[in-house]
Amino acid sequence: MSTRRRFTAEFKAKVALEALGGDLTLAQLSSKYDVHSNVISSWKRQAQAGLVEVFSGKGEKSNKSHEEEVKDLHAKIGQLTIEKDFLQKAFARR
């Protein structure tokens, strides 16, 4: 039984960009990089979807919302730490 091959993101991007360029057919790219043409088509589709997000600014918005979420979680951790310390002191007095 053969194992699955794993490709780096750089390799996928390189092949997808060549597929988007249209200089070579999928069959030619498939034989050049020893990757099935369906896989190349999938990478090409993913690259096209990613480009739409880059130019629409959605990637930037999700990054900002991620930063806000991290900030809220840090505040919650601080609050829970203070509550835990308070309860430990209260139960230690008994």
PDB file of N, CA, C and O in Angstrom:
ATOM      1  N   MET A   1       0.834  -1.176   0.000  1.00  0.00           N
ATOM      2  CA  MET A   1       0.000   0.000   0.000  1.00  0.00           C
ATOM      3  C   MET A   1       0.886   1.249   0.000  1.00  0.00           C
ATOM      4  O   MET A   1       1.820   1.351   0.796  1.00  0.00           O
ATOM      5  N   SER A   2       0.602   2.160  -0.859  1.00  0.00           N
ATOM      6  CA  SER A   2       1.423   3.367  -0.951  1.00  0.00           C
ATOM      7  C   SER A   2       0.928   4.418   0.034  1.00  0.00           C
ATOM      8  O   SER A   2      -0.244   4.443   0.409  1.00  0.00           O
ATOM      9  N   THR A   3       1.840   5.273   0.437  1.00  0.00           N
ATOM     10  CA  THR A   3       1.487   6.347   1.355  1.00  0.00           C
ATOM     11  C   THR A   3       1.136   7.591   0.553  1.00  0.00           C
ATOM     12  O   THR A   3       1.563   7.759  -0.590  1.00  0.00           O
ATOM     13  N   ARG A   4       0.360   8.446   1.171  1.00  0.00           N
ATOM     14  CA  ARG A   4      -0.012   9.694   0.511  1.00  0.00           C
ATOM     15  C   ARG A   4       1.169  10.638   0.461  1.00  0.00           C
ATOM     16  O   ARG A   4       1.936  10.759   1.416  1.00  0.00           O
ATOM     17  N   ARG A   5       1.294  11.294  -0.656  1.00  0.00           N
ATOM     18  CA  ARG A   5       2.348  12.295  -0.772  1.00  0.00           C
ATOM     19  C   ARG A   5       1.812  13.613  -0.236  1.00  0.00           C
ATOM     20  O   ARG A   5       0.644  13.950  -0.430  1.00  0.00           O
ATOM     21  N   ARG A   6       2.664  14.337   0.427  1.00  0.00           N
ATOM     22  CA  ARG A   6       2.294  15.648   0.958  1.00  0.00           C
ATOM     23  C   ARG A   6       3.127  16.698   0.240  1.00  0.00           C
ATOM     24  O   ARG A   6       4.332  16.540   0.048  1.00  0.00           O
ATOM     25  N   PHE A   7       2.459  17.763  -0.147  1.00  0.00           N
ATOM     26  CA  PHE A   7       3.123  18.831  -0.884  1.00  0.00           C
ATOM     27  C   PHE A   7       3.168  20.086  -0.025  1.00  0.00           C
ATOM     28  O   PHE A   7       2.245  20.360   0.742  1.00  0.00           O
ATOM     29  N   THR A   8       4.232  20.833  -0.160  1.00  0.00           N
ATOM     30  CA  THR A   8       4.360  22.082   0.584  1.00  0.00           C
ATOM     31  C   THR A   8       3.459  23.138  -0.042  1.00  0.00           C
ATOM     32  O   THR A   8       3.048  23.027  -1.197  1.00  0.00           O
ATOM     33  N   ALA A   9       3.168  24.148   0.737  1.00  0.00           N
ATOM     34  CA  ALA A   9       2.341  25.246   0.247  1.00  0.00           C
ATOM     35  C   ALA A   9       3.037  25.971  -0.907  1.00  0.00           C
ATOM     36  O   ALA A   9       2.383  26.427  -1.845  1.00  0.00           O
ATOM     37  N   GLU A  10       4.355  26.073  -0.831  1.00  0.00           N
ATOM     38  CA  GLU A  10       5.104  26.748  -1.895  1.00  0.00           C
ATOM     39  C   GLU A  10       4.975  25.985  -3.211  1.00  0.00           C
ATOM     40  O   GLU A  10       4.802  26.583  -4.273  1.00  0.00           O
ATOM     41  N   PHE A  11       5.063  24.652  -3.126  1.00  0.00           N
ATOM     42  CA  PHE A  11       4.945  23.837  -4.335  1.00  0.00           C
ATOM     43  C   PHE A  11       3.540  23.970  -4.933  1.00  0.00           C
ATOM     44  O   PHE A  11       3.382  24.122  -6.144  1.00  0.00           O
ATOM     45  N   LYS A  12       2.524  23.911  -4.064  1.00  0.00           N
ATOM     46  CA  LYS A  12       1.140  24.045  -4.537  1.00  0.00           C
ATOM     47  C   LYS A  12       0.926  25.399  -5.208  1.00  0.00           C
ATOM     48  O   LYS A  12       0.292  25.491  -6.260  1.00  0.00           O
ATOM     49  N   ALA A  13       1.462  26.444  -4.586  1.00  0.00           N
ATOM     50  CA  ALA A  13       1.314  27.785  -5.151  1.00  0.00           C
ATOM     51  C   ALA A  13       2.003  27.893  -6.504  1.00  0.00           C
ATOM     52  O   ALA A  13       1.471  28.493  -7.438  1.00  0.00           O
ATOM     53  N   LYS A  14       3.183  27.312  -6.599  1.00  0.00           N
ATOM     54  CA  LYS A  14       3.939  27.353  -7.857  1.00  0.00           C
ATOM     55  C   LYS A  14       3.156  26.673  -8.979  1.00  0.00           C
ATOM     56  O   LYS A  14       3.028  27.219 -10.075  1.00  0.00           O
ATOM     57  N   VAL A  15       2.636  25.480  -8.699  1.00  0.00           N
ATOM     58  CA  VAL A  15       1.888  24.730  -9.709  1.00  0.00           C
ATOM     59  C   VAL A  15       0.581  25.457 -10.046  1.00  0.00           C
ATOM     60  O   VAL A  15       0.202  25.549 -11.213  1.00  0.00           O
ATOM     61  N   ALA A  16      -0.101  25.970  -9.025  1.00  0.00           N
ATOM     62  CA  ALA A  16      -1.367  26.674  -9.260  1.00  0.00           C
ATOM     63  C   ALA A  16      -1.149  27.928 -10.102  1.00  0.00           C
ATOM     64  O   ALA A  16      -1.956  28.228 -10.982  1.00  0.00           O
ATOM     65  N   LEU A  17      -0.079  28.654  -9.845  1.00  0.00           N
ATOM     66  CA  LEU A  17       0.212  29.853 -10.633  1.00  0.00           C
ATOM     67  C   LEU A  17       0.504  29.503 -12.083  1.00  0.00           C
ATOM     68  O   LEU A  17       0.090  30.215 -12.997  1.00  0.00           O
ATOM     69  N   GLU A  18       1.218  28.404 -12.289  1.00  0.00           N
ATOM     70  CA  GLU A  18       1.465  27.978 -13.671  1.00  0.00           C
ATOM     71  C   GLU A  18       0.167  27.572 -14.349  1.00  0.00           C
ATOM     72  O   GLU A  18      -0.028  27.842 -15.534  1.00  0.00           O
ATOM     73  N   ALA A  19      -0.724  26.923 -13.600  1.00  0.00           N
ATOM     74  CA  ALA A  19      -2.013  26.519 -14.163  1.00  0.00           C
ATOM     75  C   ALA A  19      -2.855  27.746 -14.494  1.00  0.00           C
ATOM     76  O   ALA A  19      -3.543  27.778 -15.514  1.00  0.00           O
ATOM     77  N   LEU A  20      -2.796  28.754 -13.629  1.00  0.00           N
ATOM     78  CA  LEU A  20      -3.542  29.988 -13.888  1.00  0.00           C
ATOM     79  C   LEU A  20      -2.961  30.737 -15.080  1.00  0.00           C
ATOM     80  O   LEU A  20      -3.688  31.405 -15.815  1.00  0.00           O
ATOM     81  N   GLY A  21      -1.652  30.627 -15.270  1.00  0.00           N
ATOM     82  CA  GLY A  21      -0.994  31.306 -16.387  1.00  0.00           C
ATOM     83  C   GLY A  21      -1.474  30.800 -17.733  1.00  0.00           C
ATOM     84  O   GLY A  21      -1.544  31.565 -18.694  1.00  0.00           O
ATOM     85  N   GLY A  22      -1.801  29.536 -17.812  1.00  0.00           N
ATOM     86  CA  GLY A  22      -2.342  28.979 -19.044  1.00  0.00           C
ATOM     87  C   GLY A  22      -1.327  28.678 -20.122  1.00  0.00           C
ATOM     88  O   GLY A  22      -1.714  28.377 -21.251  1.00  0.00           O
ATOM     89  N   ASP A  23      -0.037  28.749 -19.816  1.00  0.00           N
ATOM     90  CA  ASP A  23       0.975  28.446 -20.828  1.00  0.00           C
ATOM     91  C   ASP A  23       0.992  26.952 -21.158  1.00  0.00           C
ATOM     92  O   ASP A  23       1.194  26.566 -22.309  1.00  0.00           O
ATOM     93  N   LEU A  24       0.779  26.121 -20.145  1.00  0.00           N
ATOM     94  CA  LEU A  24       0.771  24.680 -20.328  1.00  0.00           C
ATOM     95  C   LEU A  24      -0.614  24.128 -19.992  1.00  0.00           C
ATOM     96  O   LEU A  24      -1.338  24.702 -19.177  1.00  0.00           O
ATOM     97  N   THR A  25      -0.969  23.035 -20.611  1.00  0.00           N
ATOM     98  CA  THR A  25      -2.246  22.398 -20.303  1.00  0.00           C
ATOM     99  C   THR A  25      -2.118  21.641 -18.987  1.00  0.00           C
ATOM    100  O   THR A  25      -1.016  21.439 -18.475  1.00  0.00           O
ATOM    101  N   LEU A  26      -3.268  21.223 -18.445  1.00  0.00           N
ATOM    102  CA  LEU A  26      -3.246  20.456 -17.205  1.00  0.00           C
ATOM    103  C   LEU A  26      -2.485  19.149 -17.383  1.00  0.00           C
ATOM    104  O   LEU A  26      -1.780  18.713 -16.473  1.00  0.00           O
ATOM    105  N   ALA A  27      -2.620  18.532 -18.530  1.00  0.00           N
ATOM    106  CA  ALA A  27      -1.911  17.276 -18.795  1.00  0.00           C
ATOM    107  C   ALA A  27      -0.394  17.510 -18.806  1.00  0.00           C
ATOM    108  O   ALA A  27       0.366  16.698 -18.278  1.00  0.00           O
ATOM    109  N   GLN A  28       0.035  18.611 -19.404  1.00  0.00           N
ATOM    110  CA  GLN A  28       1.461  18.914 -19.438  1.00  0.00           C
ATOM    111  C   GLN A  28       1.994  19.217 -18.037  1.00  0.00           C
ATOM    112  O   GLN A  28       3.073  18.761 -17.658  1.00  0.00           O
ATOM    113  N   LEU A  29       1.218  19.995 -17.274  1.00  0.00           N
ATOM    114  CA  LEU A  29       1.622  20.285 -15.902  1.00  0.00           C
ATOM    115  C   LEU A  29       1.655  19.015 -15.059  1.00  0.00           C
ATOM    116  O   LEU A  29       2.533  18.838 -14.214  1.00  0.00           O
ATOM    117  N   SER A  30       0.698  18.148 -15.299  1.00  0.00           N
ATOM    118  CA  SER A  30       0.616  16.888 -14.570  1.00  0.00           C
ATOM    119  C   SER A  30       1.860  16.037 -14.801  1.00  0.00           C
ATOM    120  O   SER A  30       2.423  15.481 -13.858  1.00  0.00           O
ATOM    121  N   SER A  31       2.273  15.942 -16.022  1.00  0.00           N
ATOM    122  CA  SER A  31       3.476  15.141 -16.306  1.00  0.00           C
ATOM    123  C   SER A  31       4.742  15.869 -15.858  1.00  0.00           C
ATOM    124  O   SER A  31       5.707  15.223 -15.449  1.00  0.00           O
ATOM    125  N   LYS A  32       4.756  17.184 -15.926  1.00  0.00           N
ATOM    126  CA  LYS A  32       5.934  17.953 -15.523  1.00  0.00           C
ATOM    127  C   LYS A  32       6.201  17.822 -14.020  1.00  0.00           C
ATOM    128  O   LYS A  32       7.345  17.653 -13.600  1.00  0.00           O
ATOM    129  N   TYR A  33       5.130  17.902 -13.210  1.00  0.00           N
ATOM    130  CA  TYR A  33       5.287  17.869 -11.762  1.00  0.00           C
ATOM    131  C   TYR A  33       4.919  16.528 -11.133  1.00  0.00           C
ATOM    132  O   TYR A  33       4.996  16.375  -9.914  1.00  0.00           O
ATOM    133  N   ASP A  34       4.519  15.554 -11.954  1.00  0.00           N
ATOM    134  CA  ASP A  34       4.141  14.225 -11.474  1.00  0.00           C
ATOM    135  C   ASP A  34       3.026  14.312 -10.425  1.00  0.00           C
ATOM    136  O   ASP A  34       3.091  13.689  -9.365  1.00  0.00           O
ATOM    137  N   VAL A  35       2.001  15.105 -10.758  1.00  0.00           N
ATOM    138  CA  VAL A  35       0.824  15.286  -9.915  1.00  0.00           C
ATOM    139  C   VAL A  35      -0.397  15.092 -10.802  1.00  0.00           C
ATOM    140  O   VAL A  35      -0.401  15.523 -11.955  1.00  0.00           O
ATOM    141  N   HIS A  36      -1.435  14.446 -10.273  1.00  0.00           N
ATOM    142  CA  HIS A  36      -2.629  14.188 -11.074  1.00  0.00           C
ATOM    143  C   HIS A  36      -3.294  15.503 -11.469  1.00  0.00           C
ATOM    144  O   HIS A  36      -3.268  16.471 -10.709  1.00  0.00           O
ATOM    145  N   SER A  37      -3.883  15.534 -12.650  1.00  0.00           N
ATOM    146  CA  SER A  37      -4.497  16.763 -13.164  1.00  0.00           C
ATOM    147  C   SER A  37      -5.670  17.218 -12.301  1.00  0.00           C
ATOM    148  O   SER A  37      -5.930  18.418 -12.212  1.00  0.00           O
ATOM    149  N   ASN A  38      -6.387  16.290 -11.661  1.00  0.00           N
ATOM    150  CA  ASN A  38      -7.484  16.684 -10.765  1.00  0.00           C
ATOM    151  C   ASN A  38      -6.961  17.449  -9.549  1.00  0.00           C
ATOM    152  O   ASN A  38      -7.606  18.381  -9.068  1.00  0.00           O
ATOM    153  N   VAL A  39      -5.803  17.050  -9.064  1.00  0.00           N
ATOM    154  CA  VAL A  39      -5.196  17.741  -7.929  1.00  0.00           C
ATOM    155  C   VAL A  39      -4.794  19.153  -8.349  1.00  0.00           C
ATOM    156  O   VAL A  39      -5.002  20.113  -7.607  1.00  0.00           O
ATOM    157  N   ILE A  40      -4.225  19.268  -9.530  1.00  0.00           N
ATOM    158  CA  ILE A  40      -3.830  20.595 -10.026  1.00  0.00           C
ATOM    159  C   ILE A  40      -5.060  21.474 -10.203  1.00  0.00           C
ATOM    160  O   ILE A  40      -5.023  22.658  -9.868  1.00  0.00           O
ATOM    161  N   SER A  41      -6.138  20.921 -10.717  1.00  0.00           N
ATOM    162  CA  SER A  41      -7.382  21.678 -10.873  1.00  0.00           C
ATOM    163  C   SER A  41      -7.891  22.163  -9.525  1.00  0.00           C
ATOM    164  O   SER A  41      -8.355  23.296  -9.401  1.00  0.00           O
ATOM    165  N   SER A  42      -7.806  21.310  -8.524  1.00  0.00           N
ATOM    166  CA  SER A  42      -8.242  21.685  -7.177  1.00  0.00           C
ATOM    167  C   SER A  42      -7.392  22.830  -6.630  1.00  0.00           C
ATOM    168  O   SER A  42      -7.922  23.789  -6.069  1.00  0.00           O
ATOM    169  N   TRP A  43      -6.072  22.727  -6.794  1.00  0.00           N
ATOM    170  CA  TRP A  43      -5.189  23.794  -6.332  1.00  0.00           C
ATOM    171  C   TRP A  43      -5.467  25.092  -7.069  1.00  0.00           C
ATOM    172  O   TRP A  43      -5.430  26.168  -6.471  1.00  0.00           O
ATOM    173  N   LYS A  44      -5.742  25.000  -8.354  1.00  0.00           N
ATOM    174  CA  LYS A  44      -6.044  26.178  -9.165  1.00  0.00           C
ATOM    175  C   LYS A  44      -7.315  26.851  -8.646  1.00  0.00           C
ATOM    176  O   LYS A  44      -7.369  28.074  -8.514  1.00  0.00           O
ATOM    177  N   ARG A  45      -8.337  26.041  -8.354  1.00  0.00           N
ATOM    178  CA  ARG A  45      -9.600  26.567  -7.831  1.00  0.00           C
ATOM    179  C   ARG A  45      -9.386  27.246  -6.481  1.00  0.00           C
ATOM    180  O   ARG A  45      -9.936  28.317  -6.226  1.00  0.00           O
ATOM    181  N   GLN A  46      -8.590  26.622  -5.621  1.00  0.00           N
ATOM    182  CA  GLN A  46      -8.301  27.201  -4.315  1.00  0.00           C
ATOM    183  C   GLN A  46      -7.541  28.520  -4.436  1.00  0.00           C
ATOM    184  O   GLN A  46      -7.783  29.460  -3.679  1.00  0.00           O
ATOM    185  N   ALA A  47      -6.628  28.576  -5.392  1.00  0.00           N
ATOM    186  CA  ALA A  47      -5.864  29.808  -5.611  1.00  0.00           C
ATOM    187  C   ALA A  47      -6.780  30.927  -6.089  1.00  0.00           C
ATOM    188  O   ALA A  47      -6.655  32.067  -5.643  1.00  0.00           O
ATOM    189  N   GLN A  48      -7.695  30.606  -6.992  1.00  0.00           N
ATOM    190  CA  GLN A  48      -8.625  31.616  -7.481  1.00  0.00           C
ATOM    191  C   GLN A  48      -9.524  32.122  -6.361  1.00  0.00           C
ATOM    192  O   GLN A  48      -9.794  33.320  -6.284  1.00  0.00           O
ATOM    193  N   ALA A  49      -9.993  31.228  -5.491  1.00  0.00           N
ATOM    194  CA  ALA A  49     -10.833  31.634  -4.368  1.00  0.00           C
ATOM    195  C   ALA A  49     -10.041  32.496  -3.396  1.00  0.00           C
ATOM    196  O   ALA A  49     -10.570  33.459  -2.840  1.00  0.00           O
ATOM    197  N   GLY A  50      -8.774  32.153  -3.189  1.00  0.00           N
ATOM    198  CA  GLY A  50      -7.928  32.930  -2.299  1.00  0.00           C
ATOM    199  C   GLY A  50      -7.654  34.325  -2.819  1.00  0.00           C
ATOM    200  O   GLY A  50      -7.549  35.275  -2.044  1.00  0.00           O
ATOM    201  N   LEU A  51      -7.539  34.447  -4.128  1.00  0.00           N
ATOM    202  CA  LEU A  51      -7.303  35.764  -4.718  1.00  0.00           C
ATOM    203  C   LEU A  51      -8.502  36.676  -4.518  1.00  0.00           C
ATOM    204  O   LEU A  51      -8.337  37.875  -4.294  1.00  0.00           O
ATOM    205  N   VAL A  52      -9.680  36.137  -4.595  1.00  0.00           N
ATOM    206  CA  VAL A  52     -10.888  36.932  -4.376  1.00  0.00           C
ATOM    207  C   VAL A  52     -10.886  37.480  -2.953  1.00  0.00           C
ATOM    208  O   VAL A  52     -11.227  38.645  -2.742  1.00  0.00           O
ATOM    209  N   GLU A  53     -10.510  36.664  -1.980  1.00  0.00           N
ATOM    210  CA  GLU A  53     -10.465  37.117  -0.596  1.00  0.00           C
ATOM    211  C   GLU A  53      -9.402  38.181  -0.380  1.00  0.00           C
ATOM    212  O   GLU A  53      -9.600  39.106   0.407  1.00  0.00           O
ATOM    213  N   VAL A  54      -8.279  38.058  -1.073  1.00  0.00           N
ATOM    214  CA  VAL A  54      -7.202  39.036  -0.916  1.00  0.00           C
ATOM    215  C   VAL A  54      -7.671  40.412  -1.371  1.00  0.00           C
ATOM    216  O   VAL A  54      -7.424  41.410  -0.695  1.00  0.00           O
ATOM    217  N   PHE A  55      -8.346  40.465  -2.514  1.00  0.00           N
ATOM    218  CA  PHE A  55      -8.750  41.752  -3.058  1.00  0.00           C
ATOM    219  C   PHE A  55     -10.038  42.284  -2.446  1.00  0.00           C
ATOM    220  O   PHE A  55     -10.332  43.472  -2.580  1.00  0.00           O
ATOM    221  N   SER A  56     -10.809  41.438  -1.779  1.00  0.00           N
ATOM    222  CA  SER A  56     -12.033  41.923  -1.148  1.00  0.00           C
ATOM    223  C   SER A  56     -11.765  42.430   0.265  1.00  0.00           C
ATOM    224  O   SER A  56     -12.615  43.102   0.849  1.00  0.00           O
ATOM    225  N   GLY A  57     -10.604  42.121   0.818  1.00  0.00           N
ATOM    226  CA  GLY A  57     -10.257  42.585   2.153  1.00  0.00           C
ATOM    227  C   GLY A  57     -10.787  41.691   3.256  1.00  0.00           C
ATOM    228  O   GLY A  57     -10.656  42.042   4.429  1.00  0.00           O
ATOM    229  N   LYS A  58     -11.382  40.545   2.933  1.00  0.00           N
ATOM    230  CA  LYS A  58     -11.919  39.652   3.953  1.00  0.00           C
ATOM    231  C   LYS A  58     -10.817  39.075   4.820  1.00  0.00           C
ATOM    232  O   LYS A  58     -11.020  38.880   6.018  1.00  0.00           O
ATOM    233  N   GLY A  59      -9.686  38.803   4.260  1.00  0.00           N
ATOM    234  CA  GLY A  59      -8.570  38.266   5.026  1.00  0.00           C
ATOM    235  C   GLY A  59      -8.115  39.223   6.100  1.00  0.00           C
ATOM    236  O   GLY A  59      -7.772  38.807   7.207  1.00  0.00           O
ATOM    237  N   GLU A  60      -8.109  40.502   5.781  1.00  0.00           N
ATOM    238  CA  GLU A  60      -7.703  41.520   6.730  1.00  0.00           C
ATOM    239  C   GLU A  60      -8.730  41.662   7.841  1.00  0.00           C
ATOM    240  O   GLU A  60      -8.363  41.829   9.004  1.00  0.00           O
ATOM    241  N   LYS A  61     -10.015  41.599   7.499  1.00  0.00           N
ATOM    242  CA  LYS A  61     -11.071  41.712   8.500  1.00  0.00           C
ATOM    243  C   LYS A  61     -11.034  40.543   9.455  1.00  0.00           C
ATOM    244  O   LYS A  61     -11.203  40.728  10.660  1.00  0.00           O
ATOM    245  N   SER A  62     -10.820  39.349   8.951  1.00  0.00           N
ATOM    246  CA  SER A  62     -10.775  38.185   9.833  1.00  0.00           C
ATOM    247  C   SER A  62      -9.568  38.267  10.752  1.00  0.00           C
ATOM    248  O   SER A  62      -9.630  37.800  11.889  1.00  0.00           O
ATOM    249  N   ASN A  63      -8.474  38.847  10.286  1.00  0.00           N
ATOM    250  CA  ASN A  63      -7.291  39.007  11.115  1.00  0.00           C
ATOM    251  C   ASN A  63      -7.578  39.976  12.254  1.00  0.00           C
ATOM    252  O   ASN A  63      -7.150  39.742  13.385  1.00  0.00           O
ATOM    253  N   LYS A  64      -8.302  41.069  11.968  1.00  0.00           N
ATOM    254  CA  LYS A  64      -8.658  42.033  13.009  1.00  0.00           C
ATOM    255  C   LYS A  64      -9.603  41.404  14.014  1.00  0.00           C
ATOM    256  O   LYS A  64      -9.448  41.615  15.217  1.00  0.00           O
ATOM    257  N   SER A  65     -10.580  40.635  13.547  1.00  0.00           N
ATOM    258  CA  SER A  65     -11.503  40.007  14.473  1.00  0.00           C
ATOM    259  C   SER A  65     -10.769  38.983  15.332  1.00  0.00           C
ATOM    260  O   SER A  65     -11.112  38.789  16.498  1.00  0.00           O
ATOM    261  N   HIS A  66      -9.765  38.332  14.761  1.00  0.00           N
ATOM    262  CA  HIS A  66      -8.957  37.389  15.532  1.00  0.00           C
ATOM    263  C   HIS A  66      -8.199  38.116  16.640  1.00  0.00           C
ATOM    264  O   HIS A  66      -8.124  37.626  17.766  1.00  0.00           O
ATOM    265  N   GLU A  67      -7.643  39.271  16.328  1.00  0.00           N
ATOM    266  CA  GLU A  67      -6.916  40.051  17.328  1.00  0.00           C
ATOM    267  C   GLU A  67      -7.854  40.514  18.439  1.00  0.00           C
ATOM    268  O   GLU A  67      -7.478  40.502  19.611  1.00  0.00           O
ATOM    269  N   GLU A  68      -9.071  40.921  18.080  1.00  0.00           N
ATOM    270  CA  GLU A  68     -10.051  41.338  19.084  1.00  0.00           C
ATOM    271  C   GLU A  68     -10.443  40.168  19.974  1.00  0.00           C
ATOM    272  O   GLU A  68     -10.609  40.328  21.183  1.00  0.00           O
ATOM    273  N   GLU A  69     -10.592  38.989  19.373  1.00  0.00           N
ATOM    274  CA  GLU A  69     -10.943  37.801  20.137  1.00  0.00           C
ATOM    275  C   GLU A  69      -9.836  37.437  21.114  1.00  0.00           C
ATOM    276  O   GLU A  69     -10.112  37.069  22.256  1.00  0.00           O
ATOM    277  N   VAL A  70      -8.590  37.536  20.676  1.00  0.00           N
ATOM    278  CA  VAL A  70      -7.455  37.246  21.554  1.00  0.00           C
ATOM    279  C   VAL A  70      -7.439  38.241  22.721  1.00  0.00           C
ATOM    280  O   VAL A  70      -7.186  37.858  23.864  1.00  0.00           O
ATOM    281  N   LYS A  71      -7.705  39.495  22.433  1.00  0.00           N
ATOM    282  CA  LYS A  71      -7.728  40.518  23.482  1.00  0.00           C
ATOM    283  C   LYS A  71      -8.818  40.207  24.506  1.00  0.00           C
ATOM    284  O   LYS A  71      -8.583  40.310  25.710  1.00  0.00           O
ATOM    285  N   ASP A  72     -10.009  39.828  24.038  1.00  0.00           N
ATOM    286  CA  ASP A  72     -11.103  39.476  24.940  1.00  0.00           C
ATOM    287  C   ASP A  72     -10.760  38.247  25.782  1.00  0.00           C
ATOM    288  O   ASP A  72     -11.070  38.196  26.972  1.00  0.00           O
ATOM    289  N   LEU A  73     -10.127  37.272  25.165  1.00  0.00           N
ATOM    290  CA  LEU A  73      -9.753  36.063  25.898  1.00  0.00           C
ATOM    291  C   LEU A  73      -8.703  36.354  26.963  1.00  0.00           C
ATOM    292  O   LEU A  73      -8.744  35.770  28.046  1.00  0.00           O
ATOM    293  N   HIS A  74      -7.767  37.245  26.672  1.00  0.00           N
ATOM    294  CA  HIS A  74      -6.773  37.628  27.670  1.00  0.00           C
ATOM    295  C   HIS A  74      -7.439  38.329  28.844  1.00  0.00           C
ATOM    296  O   HIS A  74      -7.066  38.106  29.996  1.00  0.00           O
ATOM    297  N   ALA A  75      -8.421  39.172  28.559  1.00  0.00           N
ATOM    298  CA  ALA A  75      -9.151  39.844  29.632  1.00  0.00           C
ATOM    299  C   ALA A  75      -9.904  38.825  30.483  1.00  0.00           C
ATOM    300  O   ALA A  75      -9.925  38.935  31.709  1.00  0.00           O
ATOM    301  N   LYS A  76     -10.509  37.853  29.851  1.00  0.00           N
ATOM    302  CA  LYS A  76     -11.248  36.814  30.576  1.00  0.00           C
ATOM    303  C   LYS A  76     -10.298  35.992  31.442  1.00  0.00           C
ATOM    304  O   LYS A  76     -10.640  35.650  32.574  1.00  0.00           O
ATOM    305  N   ILE A  77      -9.119  35.670  30.931  1.00  0.00           N
ATOM    306  CA  ILE A  77      -8.125  34.921  31.712  1.00  0.00           C
ATOM    307  C   ILE A  77      -7.738  35.720  32.953  1.00  0.00           C
ATOM    308  O   ILE A  77      -7.635  35.161  34.045  1.00  0.00           O
ATOM    309  N   GLY A  78      -7.524  37.017  32.789  1.00  0.00           N
ATOM    310  CA  GLY A  78      -7.183  37.861  33.932  1.00  0.00           C
ATOM    311  C   GLY A  78      -8.280  37.879  34.969  1.00  0.00           C
ATOM    312  O   GLY A  78      -8.010  37.791  36.166  1.00  0.00           O
ATOM    313  N   GLN A  79      -9.522  37.994  34.517  1.00  0.00           N
ATOM    314  CA  GLN A  79     -10.669  38.021  35.427  1.00  0.00           C
ATOM    315  C   GLN A  79     -10.772  36.696  36.183  1.00  0.00           C
ATOM    316  O   GLN A  79     -10.976  36.697  37.397  1.00  0.00           O
ATOM    317  N   LEU A  80     -10.636  35.588  35.498  1.00  0.00           N
ATOM    318  CA  LEU A  80     -10.726  34.281  36.145  1.00  0.00           C
ATOM    319  C   LEU A  80      -9.579  34.048  37.118  1.00  0.00           C
ATOM    320  O   LEU A  80      -9.771  33.402  38.148  1.00  0.00           O
ATOM    321  N   THR A  81      -8.409  34.553  36.817  1.00  0.00           N
ATOM    322  CA  THR A  81      -7.269  34.425  37.715  1.00  0.00           C
ATOM    323  C   THR A  81      -7.526  35.183  39.011  1.00  0.00           C
ATOM    324  O   THR A  81      -7.239  34.681  40.098  1.00  0.00           O
ATOM    325  N   ILE A  82      -8.062  36.380  38.895  1.00  0.00           N
ATOM    326  CA  ILE A  82      -8.375  37.177  40.090  1.00  0.00           C
ATOM    327  C   ILE A  82      -9.435  36.469  40.926  1.00  0.00           C
ATOM    328  O   ILE A  82      -9.306  36.397  42.148  1.00  0.00           O
ATOM    329  N   GLU A  83     -10.473  35.948  40.292  1.00  0.00           N
ATOM    330  CA  GLU A  83     -11.525  35.235  41.016  1.00  0.00           C
ATOM    331  C   GLU A  83     -10.968  33.988  41.707  1.00  0.00           C
ATOM    332  O   GLU A  83     -11.335  33.697  42.845  1.00  0.00           O
ATOM    333  N   LYS A  84     -10.101  33.265  41.037  1.00  0.00           N
ATOM    334  CA  LYS A  84      -9.511  32.054  41.611  1.00  0.00           C
ATOM    335  C   LYS A  84      -8.678  32.409  42.837  1.00  0.00           C
ATOM    336  O   LYS A  84      -8.776  31.742  43.866  1.00  0.00           O
ATOM    337  N   ASP A  85      -7.860  33.454  42.736  1.00  0.00           N
ATOM    338  CA  ASP A  85      -7.029  33.869  43.865  1.00  0.00           C
ATOM    339  C   ASP A  85      -7.894  34.299  45.044  1.00  0.00           C
ATOM    340  O   ASP A  85      -7.583  33.975  46.190  1.00  0.00           O
ATOM    341  N   PHE A  86      -8.970  35.019  44.777  1.00  0.00           N
ATOM    342  CA  PHE A  86      -9.883  35.462  45.833  1.00  0.00           C
ATOM    343  C   PHE A  86     -10.505  34.271  46.544  1.00  0.00           C
ATOM    344  O   PHE A  86     -10.570  34.240  47.773  1.00  0.00           O
ATOM    345  N   LEU A  87     -10.961  33.297  45.777  1.00  0.00           N
ATOM    346  CA  LEU A  87     -11.590  32.120  46.371  1.00  0.00           C
ATOM    347  C   LEU A  87     -10.591  31.276  47.156  1.00  0.00           C
ATOM    348  O   LEU A  87     -10.929  30.715  48.199  1.00  0.00           O
ATOM    349  N   GLN A  88      -9.366  31.188  46.656  1.00  0.00           N
ATOM    350  CA  GLN A  88      -8.348  30.445  47.402  1.00  0.00           C
ATOM    351  C   GLN A  88      -8.082  31.090  48.757  1.00  0.00           C
ATOM    352  O   GLN A  88      -7.939  30.387  49.757  1.00  0.00           O
ATOM    353  N   LYS A  89      -8.014  32.418  48.802  1.00  0.00           N
ATOM    354  CA  LYS A  89      -7.798  33.124  50.062  1.00  0.00           C
ATOM    355  C   LYS A  89      -8.984  32.944  50.992  1.00  0.00           C
ATOM    356  O   LYS A  89      -8.813  32.771  52.199  1.00  0.00           O
ATOM    357  N   ALA A  90     -10.197  32.983  50.427  1.00  0.00           N
ATOM    358  CA  ALA A  90     -11.405  32.844  51.247  1.00  0.00           C
ATOM    359  C   ALA A  90     -11.488  31.456  51.879  1.00  0.00           C
ATOM    360  O   ALA A  90     -11.864  31.334  53.044  1.00  0.00           O
ATOM    361  N   PHE A  91     -11.149  30.427  51.141  1.00  0.00           N
ATOM    362  CA  PHE A  91     -11.208  29.071  51.670  1.00  0.00           C
ATOM    363  C   PHE A  91     -10.008  28.761  52.567  1.00  0.00           C
ATOM    364  O   PHE A  91     -10.097  27.869  53.411  1.00  0.00           O
ATOM    365  N   ALA A  92      -8.915  29.459  52.411  1.00  0.00           N
ATOM    366  CA  ALA A  92      -7.742  29.245  53.247  1.00  0.00           C
ATOM    367  C   ALA A  92      -7.984  29.754  54.665  1.00  0.00           C
ATOM    368  O   ALA A  92      -7.353  29.265  55.602  1.00  0.00           O
ATOM    369  N   ARG A  93      -8.880  30.724  54.845  1.00  0.00           N
ATOM    370  CA  ARG A  93      -9.175  31.305  56.156  1.00  0.00           C
ATOM    371  C   ARG A  93      -9.982  30.339  57.010  1.00  0.00           C
ATOM    372  O   ARG A  93      -9.982  30.472  58.234  1.00  0.00           O
ATOM    373  N   ARG A  94     -10.652  29.395  56.426  1.00  0.00           N
ATOM    374  CA  ARG A  94     -11.517  28.474  57.167  1.00  0.00           C
ATOM    375  C   ARG A  94     -10.761  27.437  57.872  1.00  0.00           C
ATOM    376  O   ARG A  94     -11.352  26.588  58.539  1.00  0.00           O
TER     377      ARG A  94
END
